Amino acid sequence: MAMSTGNLSPTSIPTVFSFGRGPHRTKAATLCTVQYIYRIAWYGCSMITAPSTDRGRATVTRILEAACVLFARQGVRATTLDQIGSAAGAGRSQLYHFFADKADLVADVVGFQVERVLASVEPSFDTVSTADDLRTWCANAVREHASSIDPIRCPIGSLIYELDSTDHGLARAALKAGFARWEQAIANALGRIADRGGLRPEADPTRSAAGLLAAYQGGMLLADVHNDVAPLRHALDTALAATLQPAPRQRPSRTTARTQPDATH
């Protein structure tokens, strides 16, 4: 069944979390789309013909966005070029003008999706400098997944199982580079937390960043299996407990203490 192109917008593509809905999310996704299209127009990537006009870039954007939606909904292997063309409003000749085959298209779609995810992830970690900031980041991530109608999965992590190393070497390389950037963003945040004394003495920012990212990805996998965010919450809580200094206990206020019933009466 052909998908209406009216359903394809930047907000219809699953993201990790957005820290806000509506125009902010749409603007960020659209900006990422434009930046990526200009990047592939300049550097080429896996396209056989990079778009050189506004019309060509608009066509490629529709193709990439349509492929992102279809891959998320039904998987890479089950999606055909005809389905992508139909959803994007692009003919077969347009598809083959820009992409040699499906493997070429998949490589650019993965790169496109990686840029979308990191456009949200990297700035969110730039604001993390204390242990409380990181706890809030994780709590927001869990809350965002719990409130979303999208499946509980990472839009780039879930692709790896469908990309064999023989036919999709470029796509797997894009995923590897994307996860390296994500891990570095976490490590940078943990370094700032360490400078403020918020890490456990035995915690190394680089190794702890890998552990936290693994907890996030593995937690989402189990959350998707159970259709419940609890495994994600537990995985992140465990990683945080192994990385951060314990949060200080809040003492009851004097007002609260005075209102407690007297056990001697």
C-alpha positions as CSV (number, residue, x, y, z in Angstrom):
1,M,0.0,0.0,0.0
2,A,1.4,3.4,-0.9
3,M,1.9,5.9,1.9
4,S,0.6,9.3,1.5
5,T,3.3,11.9,1.3
6,G,1.2,14.1,3.5
7,N,2.2,11.9,6.4
8,L,5.9,12.5,5.8
9,S,7.3,15.4,7.9
10,P,10.4,15.9,10.0
11,T,8.3,15.1,13.1
12,S,7.1,11.8,11.7
13,I,10.5,10.2,11.9
14,P,11.3,8.7,15.3
15,T,14.0,10.4,17.4
16,V,15.7,9.5,20.6
17,F,13.9,12.2,22.5
18,S,13.2,15.8,21.8
19,F,13.2,17.8,25.1
20,G,10.1,19.6,23.8
21,R,7.6,19.1,21.1
22,G,6.0,21.1,18.3
23,P,7.9,23.9,16.4
24,H,11.2,23.5,18.3
25,R,11.4,19.8,17.3
26,T,10.3,20.5,13.7
27,K,12.8,23.4,13.3
28,A,15.7,21.3,14.6
29,A,14.8,18.4,12.3
30,T,14.4,20.6,9.3
31,L,17.7,22.4,10.0
32,C,19.4,19.0,10.2
33,T,17.8,18.0,6.9
34,V,19.1,21.1,5.1
35,Q,22.6,20.7,6.6
36,Y,22.8,17.1,5.6
37,I,21.6,17.7,2.1
38,Y,24.2,20.4,1.6
39,R,26.9,18.2,3.1
40,I,26.2,15.3,0.6
41,A,25.9,17.8,-2.2
42,W,29.4,19.1,-1.4
43,Y,31.2,15.8,-0.4
44,G,29.2,13.3,-2.4
45,C,28.8,10.4,0.1
46,S,27.4,7.3,-1.6
47,M,25.3,9.1,-4.1
48,I,26.2,8.7,-7.8
49,T,24.8,12.2,-8.5
50,A,24.7,14.8,-5.7
51,P,21.9,17.3,-6.0
52,S,23.1,20.7,-7.3
53,T,19.8,22.6,-7.4
54,D,17.1,23.5,-4.9
55,R,14.7,21.2,-6.7
56,G,17.1,18.3,-6.6
57,R,17.8,18.8,-2.9
58,A,14.1,18.9,-2.2
59,T,13.6,15.6,-4.1
60,V,16.5,14.0,-2.2
61,T,15.1,15.2,1.1
62,R,11.7,13.6,0.3
63,I,13.3,10.4,-0.7
64,L,15.5,10.2,2.5
65,E,12.6,11.2,4.8
66,A,10.3,8.6,3.2
67,A,12.9,5.9,3.5
68,C,13.5,6.8,7.2
69,V,9.8,6.4,7.9
70,L,9.4,3.1,6.0
71,F,12.6,1.6,7.5
72,A,11.3,2.5,11.0
73,R,7.9,1.1,10.3
74,Q,8.6,-2.1,8.4
75,G,12.4,-2.6,8.4
76,V,15.2,-2.1,5.8
77,R,14.9,-5.5,4.2
78,A,11.1,-5.4,3.8
79,T,11.2,-1.9,2.2
80,T,11.5,-1.7,-1.6
81,L,12.7,1.1,-3.8
82,D,9.2,1.3,-5.4
83,Q,7.6,1.8,-1.9
84,I,10.1,4.6,-1.2
85,G,9.5,6.3,-4.5
86,S,5.8,6.1,-4.1
87,A,5.9,7.5,-0.5
88,A,8.3,10.3,-1.7
89,G,6.4,11.1,-4.8
90,A,9.5,10.3,-6.9
91,G,9.6,8.2,-10.0
92,R,12.1,5.3,-10.5
93,S,14.1,7.4,-12.9
94,Q,14.6,10.0,-10.1
95,L,15.7,7.4,-7.6
96,Y,18.3,5.9,-10.0
97,H,19.4,9.4,-11.0
98,F,20.7,9.9,-7.4
99,F,21.3,6.4,-6.1
100,A,22.9,3.4,-7.9
101,D,20.9,0.8,-6.0
102,K,19.2,0.2,-2.6
103,A,22.5,-0.3,-0.8
104,D,23.6,3.2,-1.8
105,L,20.2,4.7,-0.7
106,V,20.5,2.8,2.6
107,A,23.9,4.2,3.3
108,D,22.7,7.8,2.8
109,V,19.5,7.2,4.8
110,V,21.6,5.9,7.7
111,G,23.9,8.9,7.5
112,F,20.8,11.1,7.4
113,Q,19.3,9.5,10.4
114,V,22.5,9.6,12.4
115,E,22.7,13.4,11.8
116,R,19.1,13.8,12.9
117,V,19.7,11.9,16.2
118,L,23.0,13.6,17.0
119,A,21.5,17.0,16.2
120,S,19.3,16.3,19.3
121,V,21.8,14.4,21.4
122,E,25.0,16.5,21.2
123,P,23.4,19.8,22.2
124,S,21.6,18.1,25.1
125,F,24.8,16.9,26.6
126,D,26.5,20.2,26.1
127,T,24.4,21.5,29.0
128,V,25.3,18.6,31.3
129,S,28.0,19.7,33.9
130,T,26.8,18.3,37.2
131,A,25.7,14.9,38.5
132,D,22.2,16.3,38.9
133,D,22.2,17.4,35.3
134,L,23.0,13.9,34.1
135,R,20.3,12.3,36.4
136,T,17.8,14.8,34.9
137,W,19.0,13.9,31.4
138,C,18.3,10.2,32.0
139,A,15.0,10.9,33.7
140,N,13.9,13.1,30.8
141,A,14.9,10.4,28.3
142,V,12.8,7.8,30.1
143,R,9.9,10.2,30.4
144,E,10.0,11.0,26.7
145,H,9.9,7.4,25.7
146,A,7.1,6.7,28.1
147,S,5.0,9.5,26.7
148,S,5.8,8.9,23.0
149,I,3.6,6.9,20.6
150,D,6.7,5.7,18.8
151,P,8.2,2.3,19.5
152,I,10.7,2.3,22.4
153,R,13.9,2.0,20.3
154,C,16.8,4.0,19.1
155,P,16.3,5.0,15.5
156,I,19.9,4.3,14.7
157,G,20.7,1.5,17.1
158,S,17.8,-0.6,15.8
159,L,19.3,-0.5,12.3
160,I,22.5,-2.4,13.0
161,Y,20.7,-5.8,13.0
162,E,19.5,-5.2,9.4
163,L,22.8,-4.1,8.0
164,D,25.1,-6.9,7.0
165,S,28.8,-6.1,6.6
166,T,28.9,-7.3,3.0
167,D,26.2,-5.2,1.4
168,H,26.0,-2.3,3.8
169,G,29.6,-1.5,4.8
170,L,29.2,2.3,4.3
171,A,26.0,2.3,6.4
172,R,27.6,0.4,9.2
173,A,30.6,2.8,9.1
174,A,28.1,5.7,9.4
175,L,26.6,4.1,12.5
176,K,30.0,3.4,14.0
177,A,31.0,7.1,13.5
178,G,27.7,8.3,14.9
179,F,28.0,6.2,18.1
180,A,31.6,7.4,18.5
181,R,30.3,11.0,18.5
182,W,27.5,10.2,20.9
183,E,30.0,8.4,23.3
184,Q,32.3,11.4,23.1
185,A,29.5,13.8,23.9
186,I,28.8,11.7,27.1
187,A,32.5,11.6,27.9
188,N,32.8,15.3,27.6
189,A,29.9,15.8,30.0
190,L,31.3,13.3,32.5
191,G,34.6,15.1,32.3
192,R,32.9,18.3,33.4
193,I,31.1,16.4,36.2
194,A,34.4,15.0,37.3
195,D,35.9,18.5,37.5
196,R,33.1,19.3,40.0
197,G,33.7,16.2,42.1
198,G,30.6,14.5,40.9
199,L,32.1,11.2,39.7
200,R,33.1,8.2,41.9
201,P,36.9,8.1,42.3
202,E,37.2,4.8,40.3
203,A,35.0,6.1,37.4
204,D,36.9,7.0,34.2
205,P,34.9,9.4,32.0
206,T,35.7,7.6,28.7
207,R,34.9,4.1,30.0
208,S,31.9,5.3,31.9
209,A,30.6,7.0,28.8
210,A,30.7,3.7,26.9
211,G,28.9,2.0,29.8
212,L,26.2,4.6,30.0
213,L,25.6,4.5,26.2
214,A,25.5,0.7,26.4
215,A,23.0,0.8,29.2
216,Y,20.8,3.2,27.2
217,Q,20.9,1.0,24.1
218,G,20.4,-2.2,25.9
219,G,17.7,-0.7,28.1
220,M,15.8,0.4,25.1
221,L,16.0,-3.1,23.5
222,L,14.5,-4.7,26.6
223,A,12.0,-1.9,27.0
224,D,10.9,-2.6,23.4
225,V,10.5,-6.3,24.1
226,H,8.4,-5.7,27.2
227,N,6.6,-2.6,25.8
228,D,7.5,-0.9,29.1
229,V,10.1,1.7,30.0
230,A,11.0,0.0,33.3
231,P,14.0,-1.9,31.9
232,L,15.4,1.3,30.4
233,R,15.0,3.1,33.7
234,H,16.6,0.3,35.6
235,A,19.6,0.1,33.2
236,L,20.2,3.8,33.4
237,D,19.8,3.9,37.2
238,T,22.4,1.1,37.5
239,A,24.9,2.9,35.2
240,L,24.4,6.1,37.1
241,A,25.0,4.4,40.5
242,A,28.2,3.0,39.2
243,T,29.4,6.3,37.8
244,L,28.2,9.2,40.0
245,Q,28.8,10.1,43.6
246,P,25.6,9.3,45.6
247,A,23.1,12.1,45.7
248,P,23.1,13.9,49.1
249,R,20.2,13.0,51.3
250,Q,17.8,15.7,51.9
251,R,17.2,16.4,55.6
252,P,13.7,17.1,56.7
253,S,13.0,20.8,57.2
254,R,12.5,22.2,60.7
255,T,8.9,22.9,59.8
256,T,8.4,19.2,58.8
257,A,10.2,18.0,61.9
258,R,7.9,20.2,64.2
259,T,4.8,18.9,62.6
260,Q,5.7,15.2,63.3
261,P,3.5,13.7,66.1
262,D,5.1,13.3,69.4
263,A,5.5,9.6,70.2
264,T,5.5,10.3,73.9
265,H,2.0,11.6,74.0
